């Protein structure tokens, strides 16, 4: 029981090694729209599922039952080898949340979510005959030990074994088992093998789901998108001619674009500091997106990233071009500093803050407040702080603007 694999020459992984070791983002020219052929894995999963059909409690205890287990386990190892050949990442022992996996397989494989879902469902089906067999009396002692290991829940096998009835079918299979009698069954080895099979399948399922279902941090995606030569040339540069108009005018023009139109207003009204993925595609009541076709679509995400990149570059350009003007305080400075101590307890830092924001526009003021908050120097950025700065003339925009930025 249990199959061994020999060491062979490693597959050529120059491309994937390069991606992991010298990662320049998903939007680097040689990375753009690259995905493995997941149908190769799907075909092997189907073979694995068919192999699992040979596992039948009527054949226990016999060499036929043990051989069927070996075939199932072997087919699972083949999936790992195919995956490694295609991606240079191991399923067995691999961490599906690690950067090598994320950088090699992230983002573009969202488009492959349907075939990846089929793979996870096929793997689940491959364990059904085995788990069904474990419910019966002849192998119940093995099932209990596997439950103890935590690989299998009692809910899936039941609290008591199903007895084998002396029907004609059972009698016929008893004859077959006698013809293929196993000389001796090592129960500990059998427990370990079944435990290994169930652990492999569970790990594989989590791995394949994470390839499309693990959302990469949007700020990282946006940073890589803006650094991409192709993204700059094809998606951002065409909008620079509109940077001389107002932000609302730019948004209105992007809204008329067939690809950007569905996303520009939705993105511009997202709450800051909350997940972009969650706000756009989830309702908070279910673990899955409202619309998988929309969520796992890289064309949609290219449009969203284009909107975000264009607006970010517009804001940066206009923040730099706005001339600094010293704002006169509308309340006494000592009174201001006393009231400000609730939010910025350190008196020296509070004085520096007031002097700095006198010469800042609202966007720069927000950036400074967020910087102070990040380093623990500002302990409260609630509406009360906006009211104080607004009353003092140090922040002119409405609270809705403050709230959205904070």
C-alpha positions in Angstrom: 0.0 0.0 0.0 1.2 3.5 -0.9 3.2 4.2 -4.1 6.7 5.6 -4.4 7.9 7.9 -7.2 11.5 8.0 -8.4 13.5 11.2 -8.9 13.7 12.3 -12.6 15.2 15.2 -14.4 13.3 18.4 -13.5 11.1 20.1 -16.2 12.4 23.3 -17.7 10.8 26.1 -15.6 12.8 29.1 -16.9 9.7 31.2 -17.4 8.1 30.5 -14.1 11.4 30.8 -12.2 11.8 34.2 -13.8 8.4 35.3 -12.8 8.9 34.3 -9.2 12.4 35.5 -8.8 12.2 38.7 -10.8 8.5 39.6 -10.5 7.6 42.7 -12.3 3.8 42.4 -12.0 1.1 40.5 -13.8 1.1 43.1 -16.6 4.7 42.7 -17.7 4.7 42.0 -21.5 5.7 38.3 -21.2 3.2 37.7 -18.3 0.2 39.3 -20.0 -2.7 36.8 -20.4 -0.5 33.7 -19.8 -2.3 30.7 -18.3 -1.6 26.9 -18.3 -3.8 24.5 -20.1 -6.0 23.4 -17.2 -7.9 20.9 -19.4 -4.8 18.6 -19.0 -5.4 18.5 -15.3 -9.2 18.1 -15.7 -8.7 15.0 -17.9 -6.5 13.4 -15.3 -9.1 14.3 -12.6 -11.7 12.5 -14.7 -9.4 9.4 -14.9 -8.9 9.6 -11.1 -12.7 9.8 -10.6 -13.2 6.7 -12.8 -10.4 4.9 -10.9 -12.2 5.6 -7.6 -15.2 3.7 -8.8 -13.3 0.4 -8.3 -13.4 1.0 -4.5 -16.3 -1.1 -3.3 -17.0 -2.4 0.2 -18.1 -5.6 -1.4 -14.5 -6.2 -2.3 -13.1 -5.8 1.2 -11.0 -7.4 2.4 -9.3 -8.5 -0.8 -6.4 -7.6 -2.9 -8.9 -6.0 -5.3 -9.9 -3.4 -2.7 -6.3 -2.7 -1.9 -5.3 -2.4 -5.6 -8.2 0.0 -6.1 -6.9 2.2 -3.3 -3.4 2.1 -4.8 -4.8 3.2 -8.2 -6.7 6.1 -6.6 -3.6 7.3 -4.7 -1.4 6.8 -7.8 -3.7 8.9 -9.9 -3.6 11.7 -7.3 0.2 11.7 -7.5 -0.1 12.0 -11.3 -2.1 15.2 -10.8 0.7 16.6 -8.7 3.3 15.7 -11.3 1.2 17.2 -14.1 0.7 20.4 -12.1 4.4 20.6 -11.4 5.3 20.2 -15.0 2.9 22.9 -16.1 3.5 25.5 -13.3 6.8 24.5 -11.6 4.8 24.5 -8.3 4.0 21.5 -6.2 0.5 20.7 -5.1 1.8 18.2 -2.5 3.5 20.2 0.3 2.8 23.5 -1.6 1.3 26.6 0.1 -1.5 27.9 -2.1 -1.3 31.3 -0.4 2.5 31.7 -0.9 4.0 34.4 -3.2 5.6 31.9 -5.7 2.1 30.4 -6.3 0.4 33.8 -6.3 3.0 35.3 -8.7 3.0 32.4 -11.0 -0.8 31.7 -11.2 -2.5 34.8 -9.9 -4.8 37.2 -11.7 -5.0 35.9 -15.3 -6.3 32.5 -14.2 -9.5 34.1 -13.0 -10.7 33.6 -16.6 -10.2 29.8 -16.1 -12.6 29.6 -13.1 -15.1 27.3 -14.8 -12.5 24.5 -15.6 -10.9 25.0 -12.2 -14.3 24.6 -10.6 -14.8 21.4 -12.6 -11.5 20.1 -11.2 -12.4 20.8 -7.6 -15.8 19.1 -8.1 -14.2 16.1 -9.8 -11.8 15.7 -6.9 -14.7 15.8 -4.5 -16.5 13.1 -6.5 -13.4 10.9 -6.5 -13.6 10.4 -2.7 -17.3 9.5 -2.6 -16.9 5.7 -3.2 -14.1 5.5 -0.6 -16.1 7.4 2.0 -19.2 5.4 1.2 -17.2 2.2 1.8 -16.0 3.4 5.2 -19.6 3.5 6.5 -19.9 -0.3 6.5 -19.2 -2.8 9.3 -16.3 -4.7 7.8 -14.0 -1.6 7.6 -15.6 0.3 10.5 -12.5 0.0 12.8 -10.4 1.7 10.1 -13.0 4.4 9.7 -12.9 5.2 13.4 -9.1 5.6 13.3 -9.4 8.0 10.4 -12.0 10.0 12.2 -9.6 10.2 15.2 -6.9 11.6 12.9 -9.3 14.5 12.0 -9.3 13.8 8.3 -12.8 12.6 8.2 -15.8 13.9 10.3 -18.2 11.6 12.0 -21.0 13.4 10.2 -19.8 12.0 6.9 -19.6 8.3 8.0 -22.3 8.2 10.7 -22.2 7.3 14.3 -22.6 3.5 13.8 -21.6 1.1 11.0 -24.0 -0.2 8.3 -24.2 -4.0 8.6 -23.6 -6.2 5.6 -26.7 -8.3 4.8 -26.4 -11.9 3.5 -28.1 -11.1 0.2 -27.3 -12.9 -3.1 -25.1 -10.0 -4.2 -23.0 -10.1 -1.0 -22.7 -13.8 -1.2 -21.4 -13.5 -4.8 -18.9 -10.9 -3.8 -17.8 -13.0 -0.8 -16.8 -15.7 -3.3 -14.8 -13.1 -5.3 -13.0 -11.9 -2.2 -12.1 -15.4 -1.3 -10.7 -15.9 -4.8 -8.6 -12.7 -4.3 -7.9 -13.0 -0.6 -5.2 -10.7 0.9 -2.7 -12.7 2.8 -2.6 -10.2 5.5 -3.8 -6.6 5.8 -1.7 -4.1 7.8 -4.5 -2.0 9.3 -2.2 0.8 10.4 -0.8 1.1 6.8 -4.4 1.0 5.5 -5.4 3.8 7.8 -2.4 5.9 6.8 -3.1 5.4 3.1 -6.7 6.3 3.3 -5.9 9.3 5.5 -3.2 10.4 2.9 -5.7 10.1 0.1 -8.3 12.2 1.9 -5.7 14.9 2.9 -4.4 15.1 -0.7 -7.9 15.6 -2.2 -8.8 18.3 0.4 -5.5 20.1 -0.2 -5.8 19.9 -4.0 -9.4 21.3 -3.8 -8.2 24.3 -1.7 -5.3 24.9 -4.1 -7.4 24.9 -7.3 -10.0 27.1 -5.7 -7.4 29.6 -4.5 -6.0 30.0 -8.1 -9.1 31.9 -9.1 -10.8 32.6 -5.8 -8.0 34.3 -3.9 -8.2 38.0 -4.6 -4.9 39.8 -4.9 -4.7 43.1 -3.0 -6.1 45.8 -5.3 -3.5 48.4 -4.4 -0.7 46.0 -5.5 -2.5 45.2 -8.7 -2.9 49.0 -9.4 0.8 49.6 -8.7 1.9 46.9 -11.1 -0.7 48.1 -13.7 0.7 51.6 -13.6 4.3 50.3 -13.9 3.4 48.2 -17.0 4.6 49.7 -20.3 1.7 48.1 -22.1 -0.9 49.3 -19.7 0.5 52.9 -19.9 0.6 52.9 -23.7 -2.7 51.2 -24.4 -5.0 52.0 -21.5 -3.7 55.1 -19.6 -2.0 57.3 -22.2 -5.2 57.9 -24.3 -6.8 59.7 -21.4 -4.0 62.1 -20.6 -5.3 64.6 -23.2 -8.3 65.1 -20.9 -6.3 65.8 -17.8 -6.6 69.6 -18.4 -10.4 69.5 -17.8 -12.1 69.0 -14.4 -12.2 65.7 -12.7 -16.0 65.5 -13.2 -15.5 66.1 -16.9 -12.9 63.3 -17.1 -15.3 60.9 -15.3 -18.1 61.9 -17.7 -16.0 61.1 -20.7 -14.8 57.8 -19.3 -18.5 57.0 -18.6 -19.2 57.1 -22.3 -16.5 54.6 -23.1 -18.1 51.1 -23.8 -15.6 49.3 -21.6 -15.0 51.8 -18.8 -18.6 53.1 -18.6 -20.0 50.3 -16.5 -17.2 50.7 -13.9 -16.2 54.4 -13.6 -19.0 55.7 -11.4 -19.1 52.5 -9.3 -15.4 52.7 -8.7 -15.4 56.4 -7.9 -18.0 56.0 -5.2 -16.3 53.1 -3.4 -15.5 53.6 0.3 -11.8 54.1 0.9 -10.0 51.6 3.0 -12.4 48.7 2.2 -11.8 45.9 -0.3 -12.5 46.9 -3.9 -13.3 43.3 -4.8 -15.8 42.9 -2.0 -17.6 46.2 -2.7 -17.9 45.6 -6.4 -18.8 41.9 -6.5 -20.0 40.6 -3.2 -23.1 41.3 -1.1 -21.7 40.4 2.3 -24.2 37.6 2.8 -22.7 34.8 0.8 -19.0 33.7 0.5 -19.2 33.7 -3.3 -19.5 36.7 -5.7 -23.0 37.8 -6.8 -22.0 37.2 -10.4 -19.0 34.9 -11.1 -18.9 35.8 -14.8 -18.4 39.5 -13.9 -16.0 38.9 -10.9 -13.7 36.3 -12.5 -13.3 38.3 -15.8 -9.9 39.8 -16.4 -11.3 42.2 -19.1 -13.5 43.7 -16.4 -10.5 44.0 -14.1 -8.4 45.7 -16.8 -11.3 48.2 -17.2 -11.5 48.8 -13.4 -7.7 49.2 -13.2 -7.7 51.6 -16.1 -10.3 53.8 -14.3 -8.4 53.6 -11.1 -5.0 54.4 -12.7 -6.4 57.3 -14.8 -8.1 58.9 -11.8 -5.1 58.3 -9.6 -2.7 59.9 -12.1 -5.2 62.8 -12.6 -5.4 63.5 -8.9 -1.6 63.3 -8.5 -1.0 65.7 -11.4 -3.5 68.3 -10.1 -2.3 68.0 -6.5 1.1 69.0 -7.7 -0.2 71.8 -9.8 -2.4 73.4 -7.1 -0.5 76.4 -5.8 -0.1 76.4 -2.0 -2.0 79.2 -0.2 -1.6 80.0 3.5 -5.0 79.6 5.1 -5.9 82.1 7.9 -7.1 80.5 11.1 -10.8 81.2 11.8 -10.4 80.4 15.5 -7.8 81.3 18.1 -4.7 79.1 17.7 -4.4 78.3 21.4 -8.0 77.3 21.5 -7.4 75.2 18.3 -4.4 73.4 19.8 -6.3 72.7 23.1 -9.2 71.1 21.2 -6.8 69.4 18.8 -5.1 67.6 21.8 -8.0 65.2 21.9 -6.9 63.9 18.4 -3.2 64.6 18.5 -2.1 64.3 22.1 1.6 65.4 21.6 1.6 69.2 21.8 4.8 69.6 19.7 3.4 67.4 16.9 0.0 69.2 17.1 1.8 72.5 16.5 3.7 71.1 13.5 0.5 69.7 12.1 -1.3 73.1 12.3 1.6 75.0 10.7 1.9 72.4 7.9 -1.8 72.3 6.9 -2.0 76.1 6.7 -0.1 75.7 3.4 -1.8 72.6 2.2 -4.9 71.9 0.0 -7.5 69.5 1.3 -6.0 66.5 -0.5 -2.6 67.1 1.1 -4.2 67.6 4.5 -5.9 64.2 4.3 -2.7 62.6 3.3 -1.0 64.1 6.3 -3.8 63.0 8.7 -3.5 59.5 7.3 0.2 59.6 7.8 -0.2 60.7 11.5 -2.8 58.0 12.0 -0.6 55.3 10.5 2.2 56.1 13.0 -0.1 56.5 16.0 0.3 60.2 16.3 -3.3 60.9 15.5 -5.6 58.7 17.6 -9.0 59.8 16.2 -9.9 60.7 12.6 -13.7 60.7 13.2 -16.2 63.4 12.1 -15.3 65.4 15.2 -11.8 66.0 13.8 -13.2 67.1 10.5 -15.6 69.5 12.3 -12.7 71.1 14.1 -10.5 71.5 11.0 -13.5 72.7 9.0 -14.4 75.3 11.7 -10.8 76.4 11.8 -10.7 76.8 8.0 -8.0 74.2 7.6 -10.2 71.8 5.7 -12.8 73.3 3.3 -14.5 70.3 1.7 -17.6 68.7 3.1 -17.6 65.7 5.5 -18.6 63.3 2.8 -15.3 64.1 1.1 -13.4 63.6 4.3 -15.2 60.4 5.1 -14.5 58.9 1.6 -10.8 59.8 1.8 -10.2 58.6 5.3 
